[in-house]
């Protein structure tokens, strides 16, 4: 009991009236971090498995089971906390994660779990920084909210920023490698291979240079081998990539398949358009460089020139004023 009293006296002496708040936040953060490994690694109860097998599944339960198939069952127990209740919001987040390359069944739950964990960690860091560095007699409530809630909000939105950057990087790589993939696909089709075999070959060739695009082609090939409708497979690829060039290419292939026209001719025409489009992108970037260089040159040269030209006069005027 004396140890506890001494500890509390030390806390109040260090943190002042905020000692209880600091203690609660630190303990809450530690408990949240300790609970994560337990949630992820705890084995399911055999009785729960037996109940799931014995109970009938309704239509809504079947849809939920498809979400959690081959996923972490411990995360499934906390689905209400880690998943949006709105189906449209869930689908939108799921699509963004797929476009970022995260196709795991638990991707949405892990995304929200990381938001919670990073939010708590940065909140604790901000509170400790405020307590040891900022707090004092002159500290205000506004400063406390800024230094405590600011890092917490930054940690909460950090996974969303990472996903956005990942999507942009992935789209840029797909746009860069797509014309080359069409050229290789055209060569394979003209050599007598089917579209399915051509896609498999292109995926193997692009694996080292454009891994994101190669993954998409591999998914398309596997779904076609599984017997899924070709039009549905191509539409899914367009949705996963989120790139306008791929969407247009999918439209061309669907029209070619529907009307029975030559796929090789469609690929030849569209591959030429994609090459021209890539050249236009390169020219557009090259035309933007002079403007960017002009701005950088002005920012780097004008201030030193002003200092050199105006500096001596300013010093002379100052000396005259002091005389």
C-alpha positions in Angstrom: 0.0 0.0 0.0 2.9 2.3 0.8 4.4 1.6 -2.7 1.1 2.6 -4.3 0.9 5.8 -2.3 4.5 6.7 -3.1 3.8 6.0 -6.8 0.7 8.2 -6.8 2.6 11.0 -5.0 5.3 10.8 -7.6 2.7 10.9 -10.4 1.0 14.0 -8.9 4.4 15.6 -8.4 5.4 15.0 -12.0 2.2 15.6 -13.9 0.3 17.8 -11.5 -3.6 17.7 -11.8 -3.3 15.7 -15.1 -1.8 12.7 -13.3 -5.0 10.6 -13.3 -5.6 11.3 -17.0 -2.1 10.3 -17.9 -2.4 7.1 -15.9 -5.7 6.2 -17.5 -4.5 6.8 -21.1 -1.2 4.9 -20.5 -3.0 1.9 -19.0 -5.7 1.9 -21.7 -3.0 2.0 -24.5 -1.1 -0.9 -22.8 -4.2 -3.0 -22.5 -5.2 -2.3 -26.1 -1.7 -3.4 -27.3 -1.7 -6.5 -25.1 -5.1 -7.5 -26.4 -4.0 -7.6 -30.1 -1.8 -10.7 -29.9 -4.5 -12.4 -27.8 -7.2 -11.6 -30.4 -5.0 -12.8 -33.3 -3.6 -16.0 -31.8 -6.3 -17.4 -29.6 -7.6 -20.7 -30.8 -11.4 -21.1 -31.4 -13.4 -23.0 -28.9 -14.4 -26.5 -30.2 -17.9 -25.9 -28.8 -18.3 -22.8 -30.8 -17.3 -24.8 -34.0 -19.9 -27.4 -33.1 -22.6 -24.8 -32.6 -21.7 -23.2 -36.0 -22.0 -26.6 -37.7 -25.3 -27.5 -36.0 -27.1 -24.2 -36.5 -28.9 -23.4 -39.8 -27.6 -20.5 -41.9 -29.9 -17.9 -43.2 -29.2 -15.8 -46.4 -27.6 -12.9 -44.5 -25.5 -15.3 -42.4 -24.3 -17.0 -45.6 -23.1 -13.6 -46.9 -21.3 -13.0 -43.7 -19.7 -16.4 -43.8 -18.4 -15.7 -47.3 -16.7 -12.7 -45.9 -15.0 -14.6 -43.1 -14.1 -17.7 -45.1 -10.4 -18.6 -44.7 -10.1 -15.6 -42.5 -9.0 -15.0 -38.9 -11.8 -16.3 -36.8 -10.7 -14.2 -33.8 -11.1 -11.1 -35.9 -14.5 -12.4 -36.9 -15.7 -12.3 -33.3 -15.0 -8.5 -33.3 -16.5 -7.9 -36.8 -19.1 -5.5 -35.4 -16.3 -3.3 -34.1 -13.9 -3.7 -37.0 -16.4 -3.5 -40.0 -18.7 -0.8 -41.2 -22.4 -1.6 -40.7 -23.3 0.0 -44.0 -22.9 -2.5 -46.9 -22.1 0.3 -49.3 -19.4 1.7 -47.1 -17.9 -1.8 -46.6 -17.9 -2.4 -50.3 -16.2 0.9 -51.0 -13.4 0.2 -48.4 -13.0 -3.3 -49.7 -12.6 -2.0 -53.3 -9.9 0.5 -52.2 -8.0 -2.2 -50.4 -8.2 -4.5 -53.4 -7.0 -1.7 -55.7 -4.1 -1.2 -53.3 -3.2 -4.9 -53.6 -4.7 -6.2 -50.3 -7.1 -9.0 -51.3 -7.2 -10.9 -48.0 -10.5 -11.8 -46.4 -9.6 -9.9 -43.3 -8.3 -6.8 -45.1 -11.1 -4.5 -44.0 -10.9 -5.6 -40.4 -7.1 -5.4 -40.3 -7.4 -1.9 -41.8 -9.7 -0.7 -39.0 -7.6 -2.5 -36.4 -4.5 -0.7 -37.5 -6.4 2.6 -37.4 -7.4 1.9 -33.8 -3.9 0.8 -32.7 -2.0 3.6 -34.4 -4.5 6.1 -33.1 -4.0 4.9 -29.5 -0.2 4.8 -29.8 0.1 8.3 -31.3 -2.4 9.5 -28.7 -0.2 8.2 -25.9 3.0 9.6 -27.5 1.3 13.0 -27.8 0.1 12.9 -24.2 3.6 12.1 -22.9 5.2 14.8 -25.1 2.7 17.4 -23.8 3.2 16.2 -20.2 7.0 16.2 -20.1 7.7 19.0 -22.6 4.8 21.5 -23.0 2.8 21.3 -19.7 3.4 24.0 -17.2 1.9 27.1 -15.7 1.5 28.7 -19.1 0.0 25.6 -20.8 -3.6 26.0 -22.0 -6.4 23.6 -22.8 -6.1 24.4 -26.5 -2.4 23.4 -26.5 -3.3 20.2 -24.7 -5.9 19.3 -27.3 -3.6 20.1 -30.1 -0.6 18.1 -28.8 -2.7 15.2 -27.6 -5.5 14.8 -30.1 -3.5 16.0 -33.1 -1.0 13.0 -33.0 -3.9 10.6 -32.3 -5.8 11.8 -35.3 -2.7 11.6 -37.4 -2.2 8.0 -36.3 -5.8 7.2 -37.1 -5.6 8.5 -40.6 -2.1 7.2 -41.3 -3.4 3.8 -42.7 -5.8 5.7 -45.0 -2.9 7.8 -46.4 -0.8 4.7 -46.9 -3.6 3.0 -48.8 -4.1 6.1 -51.0 -0.4 6.2 -51.8 -0.3 2.5 -52.5 -3.3 2.8 -55.0 -1.5 5.7 -56.8 1.7 3.7 -57.1 -0.1 0.6 -58.3 -2.1 2.6 -60.9 1.1 4.3 -62.2 2.9 1.0 -62.6 -0.1 -0.6 -64.4 -0.4 2.4 -66.8 3.4 2.2 -67.5 3.4 -1.6 -68.3 0.0 -1.9 -70.0 1.2 -1.0 -73.5 4.0 -3.6 -73.3 1.7 -6.2 -72.1 -0.6 -5.6 -75.1 2.3 -5.9 -77.5 3.3 -9.3 -76.0 -0.3 -10.5 -75.9 -0.7 -9.5 -79.6 2.5 -11.6 -80.5 1.1 -14.6 -78.6 -2.3 -14.4 -80.2 -0.8 -14.0 -83.7 1.4 -17.0 -83.0 -1.7 -19.2 -82.6 -2.3 -19.2 -78.9 -5.7 -18.7 -77.3 -6.5 -15.6 -75.2 -6.2 -17.6 -72.0 -2.8 -19.0 -72.9 -1.6 -15.6 -74.0 -2.6 -14.0 -70.7 -0.7 -16.7 -68.8 2.4 -16.1 -70.9 2.2 -12.3 -70.5 1.8 -12.7 -66.7 5.0 -14.8 -66.6 6.9 -12.3 -68.7 5.8 -9.3 -66.7 6.4 -10.8 -63.2 9.8 -9.1 -62.7 9.3 -5.7 -64.5 5.6 -5.0 -63.6 4.6 -7.2 -60.7 1.3 -5.5 -60.0 0.1 -5.9 -63.6 1.4 -9.5 -63.7 -0.7 -10.3 -60.6 -3.8 -9.0 -62.3 -3.2 -11.1 -65.4 -2.6 -14.2 -63.2 -5.9 -13.6 -61.4 -7.6 -13.4 -64.7 -6.0 -16.6 -65.9 -6.9 -18.5 -62.8 -10.5 -17.4 -62.9 -10.8 -18.4 -66.5 -9.4 -21.8 -65.7 -11.9 -22.2 -62.9 -14.7 -21.7 -65.5 -15.9 -18.2 -64.6 -17.6 -16.3 -67.3 -15.0 -14.4 -69.4 -16.9 -11.2 -69.5 -17.3 -11.2 -65.7 -13.6 -11.9 -65.3 -12.6 -9.0 -67.5 -15.0 -6.6 -65.7 -13.6 -7.7 -62.4 -10.1 -6.9 -63.6 -11.2 -3.5 -64.8 -12.7 -2.8 -61.4 -9.6 -4.0 -59.5 -7.2 -2.0 -61.5 -9.2 1.3 -61.5 -7.3 2.5 -64.6 -9.1 4.0 -67.6 -6.8 2.3 -70.1 -7.6 -1.1 -68.7 -11.3 -0.3 -68.6 -11.3 0.7 -72.3 -9.3 -2.5 -73.2 -11.8 -4.7 -71.4 -14.6 -3.0 -73.3 -12.8 -3.7 -76.6 -12.3 -7.4 -75.7 -16.0 -7.8 -74.6 -17.2 -6.2 -77.8 -14.8 -8.4 -79.8 -16.1 -11.5 -78.0 -19.7 -10.6 -78.3 -19.7 -9.7 -82.0 -17.2 -12.4 -83.1 -14.6 -10.1 -84.5 -10.9 -10.9 -84.6 -9.2 -10.5 -81.2 -5.8 -10.1 -82.9 -7.0 -7.2 -84.9 -8.6 -5.5 -81.9 -5.4 -6.0 -79.9 -3.3 -4.5 -82.8 -5.4 -1.4 -83.0 -5.6 -0.9 -79.3 -1.9 -1.6 -78.7 -1.1 1.1 -81.2 -3.4 3.6 -79.4 -1.8 2.7 -76.1 1.7 3.3 -77.5 0.6 6.7 -78.8 -1.0 7.5 -75.5 2.2 6.7 -73.6 4.2 9.0 -76.0 1.7 11.7 -75.3 2.1 11.3 -71.6 5.9 11.5 -71.9 5.6 14.7 -74.0 3.2 16.2 -71.5 5.6 15.6 -68.7 8.5 17.0 -70.8 6.4 20.2 -71.5 5.7 20.7 -67.8 9.4 20.6 -66.9 10.3 24.2 -68.2 7.6 25.7 -66.0 8.7 23.7 -63.0 12.3 24.6 -63.6 11.5 28.3 -64.0 9.7 28.3 -60.7 12.6 26.5 -59.0 15.2 28.8 -60.6 13.3 31.9 -59.5 13.0 30.6 -55.9 16.7 29.7 -55.7 18.3 32.7 -57.6 16.1 35.8 -56.8 16.5 35.8 -53.0 20.4 35.6 -53.2 20.4 38.3 -55.9 18.3 40.6 -53.7 20.6 40.0 -50.8 23.6 40.8 -52.9 22.1 43.9 -54.4 20.1 45.3 -51.5 22.2 44.1 -48.6 25.1 46.6 -48.8 22.7 49.5 -49.2 20.7 48.3 -46.2 23.9 48.0 -44.1 25.0 51.5 -45.2 21.6 53.0 -44.3 21.8 51.3 -40.9 25.2 52.7 -40.2 24.2 56.2 -41.2 21.3 56.0 -38.9 23.5 55.0 -36.0 25.9 57.9 -36.5 
